[in-house]
């Protein structure tokens, strides 16, 4: 296997280091991680590169160039990721590049609809950071999430879909019959239609210590951070499908994976429950609640409570991976389109939101099943509904099916 050509020098307690690691992980850029708290040579190297100062993160690239405390924009520029789209007007702008967004883009572009996809994180959404997808039809032996995302992207780009990564959409406004999409960088794009497919993010526990230790022993992506805990014990919080799937993946590295489930039974499907219960490296603990995360700069222990007895216990894992549900990434449109009480976007039978010309698909849509296969189906449906909308609004401009 080819070794990473980027080295990140940093420390678990450093928020800028966590930001850079997250960015590289989302973009699926492999890198070597050197913890200068544990690596004396690494600490000396950082000081040599910074005139005796210990500044982190310090990142060394294949061409021996260096970035110190870079912003995501600086990292994007270094990696050749364009910060701006080629044009200011498109027939369709899609927010989000998960399976729903990329499928809509593919279907739309095949019919001559000029399409721009804007993605704030990594192409492929959460599917792109999933270790393995075993229930997507046509892949008998399963397929890696990153590989599937790469193929979806290539398929869309084959039909000249333009993809703008590492850009956050901050607002959508109505401008006559068109929509004005603004990004965090200050750029504006106009379109006749919009698809909202921003996906979801992992829910947090909200207990003491959690916020301070995210990225420093508390993680939400086993694929991204699991390899850092080789030959150590870890905890997974949450016994649903995601928690058990990621817990099974973590057994590739950890000596032991303890699953903490709030309820008195696992919520995962039967086949996953059976795998977890039989796995020699996994322990299932039911009816327990996380009370607190403790640590000075890095996770040191977790306080849990037995919900039946009320007794507290302290665990000492190397890391905790949290999988307790999803929250939609819809804050930027909460005042623009209708959402349900959980923040998921409500749609009509045509996938259209409460704002004419704005559609929604995928995990952030209310009623979605949060599965890759259904997200693809929703994306295809949305594309057909958007085509119909454009034909009605703009007349027949060549948007014809095969």
C-alpha positions as CSV (number, residue, x, y, z in Angstrom):
1,X,0.0,0.0,0.0
2,X,1.4,3.4,-0.9
3,X,2.5,5.5,2.1
4,X,0.9,8.9,2.7
5,X,3.0,11.8,1.3
6,X,1.7,14.4,3.8
7,X,2.8,14.5,7.5
8,X,0.8,16.4,10.1
9,X,2.7,17.4,13.3
10,X,0.4,18.3,16.1
11,X,-1.1,17.2,19.4
12,X,-4.5,15.8,20.4
13,X,-5.4,18.9,22.5
14,X,-4.8,21.3,19.7
15,X,-8.1,22.5,18.0
16,X,-6.4,23.7,14.9
17,X,-4.8,20.3,14.5
18,X,-8.2,18.6,14.8
19,X,-9.5,21.0,12.2
20,X,-6.8,20.1,9.7
21,X,-7.1,16.4,10.4
22,X,-10.9,16.6,9.9
23,X,-10.4,18.5,6.6
24,X,-7.9,15.9,5.3
25,X,-10.1,13.1,6.4
26,X,-13.2,14.6,4.7
27,X,-11.3,15.0,1.5
28,X,-10.0,11.5,1.9
29,X,-6.4,12.7,1.7
30,X,-4.1,10.1,3.4
31,X,-1.5,11.6,5.9
32,X,0.9,10.6,8.6
33,X,0.1,11.9,12.0
34,X,2.9,12.7,14.5
35,X,1.9,13.5,18.1
36,X,4.6,15.8,19.3
37,X,3.6,15.1,22.9
38,X,4.6,11.5,22.4
39,X,7.3,11.9,19.7
40,X,10.5,13.8,20.8
41,X,11.9,13.8,17.3
42,X,8.6,15.2,16.0
43,X,8.7,18.0,18.5
44,X,12.3,18.9,17.6
45,X,11.3,18.8,13.9
46,X,8.5,21.3,14.5
47,X,10.9,23.6,16.3
48,X,13.4,23.4,13.5
49,X,10.9,24.3,10.9
50,X,9.5,27.2,13.0
51,X,12.7,29.0,14.1
52,X,12.7,27.4,17.5
53,X,9.0,27.9,18.1
54,X,6.6,25.1,18.7
55,X,3.7,26.0,16.4
56,X,1.1,23.3,15.4
57,X,-0.2,22.0,13.2
58,X,2.9,22.1,11.0
59,X,2.1,20.2,7.8
60,X,4.8,18.9,5.4
61,X,3.8,18.0,1.8
62,X,5.4,15.7,-0.8
63,X,7.2,18.7,-2.4
64,X,8.7,19.5,1.0
65,X,6.7,22.7,1.2
66,X,5.2,23.6,4.6
67,X,2.0,25.0,5.9
68,X,1.8,26.2,9.6
69,X,-1.6,26.6,11.3
70,X,-3.4,26.6,7.9
71,X,-7.0,27.5,7.3
72,X,-9.2,25.1,5.4
73,X,-9.0,27.5,2.5
74,X,-5.2,27.4,2.5
75,X,-5.2,23.6,2.6
76,X,-7.7,23.5,-0.2
77,X,-5.5,25.8,-2.3
78,X,-2.5,23.7,-1.6
79,X,-4.3,20.5,-2.6
80,X,-5.5,22.2,-5.8
81,X,-9.2,22.5,-4.8
82,X,-10.8,25.4,-6.6
83,X,-12.5,27.9,-4.2
84,X,-14.9,29.2,-6.9
85,X,-17.2,27.8,-9.6
86,X,-16.6,28.5,-13.2
87,X,-19.8,30.6,-13.8
88,X,-22.3,32.6,-11.8
89,X,-25.5,31.1,-13.3
90,X,-26.6,27.5,-13.5
91,X,-29.9,25.8,-14.3
92,X,-29.6,23.8,-11.1
93,X,-27.5,24.2,-8.0
94,X,-27.3,21.3,-5.6
95,X,-26.3,21.7,-2.0
96,X,-24.6,18.5,-0.9
97,X,-22.6,15.8,-2.6
98,X,-23.8,12.7,-1.0
99,X,-25.5,9.9,-2.9
100,X,-28.7,11.9,-3.3
101,X,-27.0,15.0,-4.5
102,X,-24.7,13.2,-7.0
103,X,-27.5,11.1,-8.4
104,X,-29.6,14.2,-9.0
105,X,-26.7,15.8,-10.6
106,X,-26.1,12.9,-12.9
107,X,-29.7,12.5,-14.0
108,X,-30.1,16.3,-14.5
109,X,-26.8,16.7,-16.5
110,X,-27.7,13.8,-18.8
111,X,-30.7,15.9,-19.9
112,X,-28.7,19.0,-20.6
113,X,-29.5,20.8,-17.3
114,X,-26.4,22.8,-16.4
115,X,-25.6,21.7,-12.8
116,X,-23.4,22.9,-10.0
117,X,-22.9,20.8,-6.8
118,X,-21.6,22.7,-3.8
119,X,-20.2,20.6,-0.9
120,X,-18.8,21.9,2.4
121,X,-17.0,18.7,3.3
122,X,-15.9,15.6,1.5
123,X,-17.5,14.4,-1.7
124,X,-19.8,11.5,-1.0
125,X,-21.1,12.7,2.3
126,X,-21.2,10.2,5.2
127,X,-21.3,7.4,2.7
128,X,-17.9,8.4,1.6
129,X,-16.4,8.0,5.1
130,X,-18.2,4.6,5.7
131,X,-15.7,1.7,5.9
132,X,-17.9,-0.7,3.9
133,X,-21.4,-0.7,2.4
134,X,-22.8,-4.2,2.2
135,X,-26.4,-3.5,1.3
136,X,-26.1,-1.5,-2.0
137,X,-27.5,-3.6,-4.8
138,X,-25.1,-4.9,-7.4
139,X,-22.1,-5.2,-5.1
140,X,-22.2,-8.8,-3.9
141,X,-19.1,-8.5,-1.8
142,X,-19.8,-5.0,-0.6
143,X,-17.9,-1.9,-1.6
144,X,-15.9,0.7,0.3
145,X,-17.7,3.9,1.0
146,X,-14.9,6.0,-0.4
147,X,-14.7,3.9,-3.6
148,X,-18.5,4.2,-4.2
149,X,-18.3,7.9,-3.7
150,X,-15.4,8.3,-6.1
151,X,-17.3,6.3,-8.7
152,X,-20.4,8.4,-8.2
153,X,-18.4,11.6,-8.6
154,X,-16.7,10.3,-11.7
155,X,-20.0,9.3,-13.2
156,X,-21.5,12.7,-12.6
157,X,-18.4,14.5,-14.0
158,X,-18.6,12.4,-17.1
159,X,-21.7,14.3,-17.9
160,X,-20.0,17.7,-17.1
161,X,-21.4,18.2,-13.7
162,X,-19.3,20.9,-12.0
163,X,-18.5,20.1,-8.3
164,X,-17.3,22.8,-6.0
165,X,-15.9,21.3,-2.8
166,X,-15.0,23.0,0.5
167,X,-17.6,25.7,0.2
168,X,-20.3,26.2,2.7
169,X,-23.7,27.6,1.6
170,X,-24.8,30.2,4.0
171,X,-28.2,31.3,2.6
172,X,-30.6,30.9,-0.3
173,X,-32.8,33.8,-1.4
174,X,-35.5,34.3,-3.9
175,X,-34.8,36.7,-6.8
176,X,-37.8,36.8,-9.1
177,X,-38.1,33.4,-10.7
178,X,-34.6,32.5,-9.7
179,X,-32.7,31.6,-6.5
180,X,-29.6,33.3,-5.2
181,X,-27.2,31.0,-3.4
182,X,-24.5,32.6,-1.2
183,X,-21.4,30.9,0.1
184,X,-19.2,31.5,3.1
185,X,-16.4,32.8,0.9
186,X,-18.7,35.6,-0.3
187,X,-19.4,34.3,-3.7
188,X,-23.0,34.2,-5.1
189,X,-24.5,31.9,-7.6
190,X,-27.9,32.2,-9.4
191,X,-30.0,29.3,-10.5
192,X,-33.5,28.4,-11.8
193,X,-33.9,25.6,-9.3
194,X,-32.2,24.3,-6.2
195,X,-31.9,20.8,-4.6
196,X,-31.2,20.7,-0.9
197,X,-29.3,17.5,-0.1
198,X,-27.1,18.7,2.8
199,X,-27.2,15.4,4.7
200,X,-26.9,15.0,8.4
201,X,-24.3,15.1,11.2
202,X,-23.7,12.8,14.1
203,X,-25.7,13.8,17.2
204,X,-23.7,14.6,20.4
205,X,-24.5,13.5,23.9
206,X,-24.2,17.0,25.5
207,X,-22.6,15.8,28.7
208,X,-19.7,17.5,30.5
209,X,-16.3,17.2,28.9
210,X,-17.6,16.1,25.5
211,X,-17.1,19.4,23.6
212,X,-13.6,19.9,25.0
213,X,-12.4,16.5,24.0
214,X,-13.8,16.1,20.5
215,X,-10.9,15.1,18.3
216,X,-8.9,14.4,21.5
217,X,-10.2,11.0,22.3
218,X,-13.8,11.6,21.3
219,X,-14.7,10.8,17.7
220,X,-17.6,10.4,15.3
221,X,-15.8,8.6,12.5
222,X,-14.3,5.2,13.1
223,X,-12.9,5.1,9.6
224,X,-11.1,8.4,10.1
225,X,-9.7,7.9,13.6
226,X,-9.9,4.2,14.4
227,X,-6.4,3.4,13.1
228,X,-4.9,5.8,15.7
229,X,-6.0,3.4,18.5
230,X,-4.4,0.2,17.3
231,X,-3.8,-2.3,20.1
232,X,-5.8,-0.3,22.6
233,X,-9.3,-0.5,24.2
234,X,-12.1,1.8,22.9
235,X,-15.7,2.5,23.6
236,X,-18.6,2.9,21.2
237,X,-21.6,4.9,22.5
238,X,-24.8,3.7,20.7
239,X,-26.1,0.3,19.8
240,X,-28.0,1.1,16.6
241,X,-26.9,0.0,13.1
242,X,-24.2,2.7,12.9
243,X,-22.8,2.0,16.3
244,X,-22.5,-1.7,15.8
245,X,-21.2,-1.4,12.2
246,X,-18.5,1.0,13.3
247,X,-17.8,-1.0,16.4
248,X,-17.2,-4.1,14.3
249,X,-14.8,-2.1,12.1
250,X,-12.9,-0.9,15.2
251,X,-12.1,-4.5,16.1
252,X,-9.6,-4.4,13.3
253,X,-7.5,-2.2,15.4
254,X,-8.6,-2.2,19.0
255,X,-7.9,-5.0,21.4
256,X,-11.4,-4.5,22.9
257,X,-14.5,-2.6,21.8
258,X,-17.2,-1.9,24.5
259,X,-20.6,-0.9,23.2
260,X,-22.6,1.3,25.6
261,X,-26.4,1.3,24.9
262,X,-28.8,3.6,26.7
263,X,-31.8,1.2,26.2
264,X,-32.2,-2.4,27.5
265,X,-31.6,-3.8,24.0
266,X,-29.5,-3.1,20.9
267,X,-31.3,-1.2,18.2
268,X,-29.3,-2.7,15.4
269,X,-30.7,-5.2,12.9
270,X,-30.5,-8.8,13.8
271,X,-27.6,-9.8,11.6
272,X,-25.5,-7.0,13.2
273,X,-26.6,-7.8,16.7
274,X,-25.5,-11.4,16.2
275,X,-22.1,-10.5,14.8
276,X,-21.5,-8.1,17.8
277,X,-22.7,-10.6,20.4
278,X,-20.5,-13.4,19.0
279,X,-17.3,-11.2,18.3
280,X,-14.6,-12.1,20.8
281,X,-13.3,-8.5,20.9
282,X,-16.7,-6.9,21.6
283,X,-18.6,-6.4,24.9
284,X,-22.2,-5.1,25.0
285,X,-23.4,-3.1,28.0
286,X,-27.1,-2.3,28.0
287,X,-29.1,0.2,30.0
288,X,-26.2,2.5,30.8
289,X,-26.0,6.3,30.4
290,X,-22.8,8.3,29.8
291,X,-22.6,11.0,32.5
292,X,-19.3,12.7,31.9
293,X,-16.1,12.6,29.8
294,X,-12.9,13.3,31.8
295,X,-9.5,14.3,30.7
296,X,-6.9,17.1,30.5
297,X,-6.3,17.7,26.9
298,X,-7.1,14.1,26.0
299,X,-9.8,11.7,27.0
300,X,-8.8,9.8,30.2
301,X,-12.0,8.3,31.4
302,X,-15.8,8.0,31.0
303,X,-18.2,8.1,33.8
304,X,-21.3,5.9,33.1
305,X,-24.4,5.1,35.2
306,X,-26.3,1.9,35.5
307,X,-29.8,3.1,34.8
308,X,-31.3,0.2,36.8
309,X,-29.3,0.8,40.0
310,X,-28.2,4.4,39.7
311,X,-24.6,3.4,40.4
312,X,-21.8,5.2,38.6
313,X,-18.7,3.5,37.2
314,X,-15.6,4.9,35.6
315,X,-14.1,3.4,32.4
316,X,-10.7,4.1,31.1
317,X,-10.7,3.6,27.3
318,X,-8.2,5.2,24.9
319,X,-11.1,6.7,22.9
320,X,-14.8,7.0,22.6
321,X,-16.7,6.8,19.3
322,X,-20.2,8.3,19.5
323,X,-23.1,7.1,17.2
324,X,-26.4,8.1,18.8
325,X,-28.3,9.4,15.8
326,X,-28.3,12.1,13.3
327,X,-29.2,15.8,13.1
328,X,-29.9,17.4,9.7
329,X,-27.5,20.1,8.3
330,X,-30.4,22.5,7.7
331,X,-29.6,25.5,9.9
332,X,-28.9,27.6,6.8
333,X,-32.4,27.1,5.4
334,X,-34.5,27.0,8.6
335,X,-36.0,30.4,7.8
336,X,-36.4,29.7,4.1
337,X,-38.2,26.3,3.9
338,X,-40.5,24.4,6.2
339,X,-38.9,21.8,8.5
340,X,-40.3,19.4,11.0
341,X,-39.7,19.6,14.8
342,X,-36.4,17.8,14.4
343,X,-35.2,20.2,11.6
344,X,-35.6,17.8,8.7
345,X,-37.0,19.4,5.5
346,X,-40.6,18.7,4.7
347,X,-41.5,18.1,1.0
348,X,-44.5,17.4,-1.2
349,X,-45.0,14.3,-3.3
350,X,-42.9,16.0,-6.0
351,X,-39.9,16.4,-3.6
352,X,-40.5,20.2,-3.6
353,X,-40.2,22.2,-0.4
354,X,-42.4,25.0,0.8
355,X,-40.4,27.4,-1.4
356,X,-41.3,27.0,-5.1
357,X,-38.3,25.8,-7.2
358,X,-36.4,24.4,-4.2
359,X,-36.4,20.6,-3.8
360,X,-35.0,18.3,-1.2
361,X,-33.7,14.7,-1.1
362,X,-31.6,12.4,1.0
363,X,-31.0,12.1,4.7
364,X,-31.9,15.8,5.5
365,X,-35.4,15.3,4.0
366,X,-38.2,14.4,6.5
367,X,-39.3,10.8,6.1
368,X,-36.1,9.6,4.4
369,X,-34.8,6.2,5.4
370,X,-31.1,7.2,5.8
371,X,-29.9,4.5,3.5
372,X,-27.6,4.9,0.5
373,X,-30.0,3.0,-1.9
374,X,-33.0,5.1,-1.0
375,X,-30.9,8.3,-1.2
376,X,-30.0,7.3,-4.8
377,X,-33.7,6.7,-5.5
378,X,-34.7,10.0,-4.1
379,X,-32.0,11.7,-6.1
380,X,-33.3,10.2,-9.3
381,X,-36.9,11.2,-8.5
382,X,-35.9,14.7,-7.6
383,X,-34.1,15.1,-10.9
384,X,-37.2,14.2,-12.8
385,X,-39.3,16.5,-10.7
386,X,-36.8,19.3,-11.3
387,X,-36.9,18.7,-15.0
388,X,-40.7,19.1,-15.0
389,X,-40.4,22.2,-13.0
390,X,-37.9,23.8,-15.3
391,X,-40.0,22.9,-18.4
392,X,-43.0,24.6,-16.8
393,X,-41.1,27.7,-15.7
394,X,-38.8,28.2,-18.6
395,X,-40.5,26.5,-21.5
396,X,-39.0,23.7,-23.4
397,X,-35.3,24.4,-23.6
398,X,-34.2,20.9,-24.7
399,X,-34.7,19.2,-21.3
400,X,-35.9,15.9,-22.9
401,X,-35.6,12.5,-21.6
402,X,-34.0,9.6,-23.5
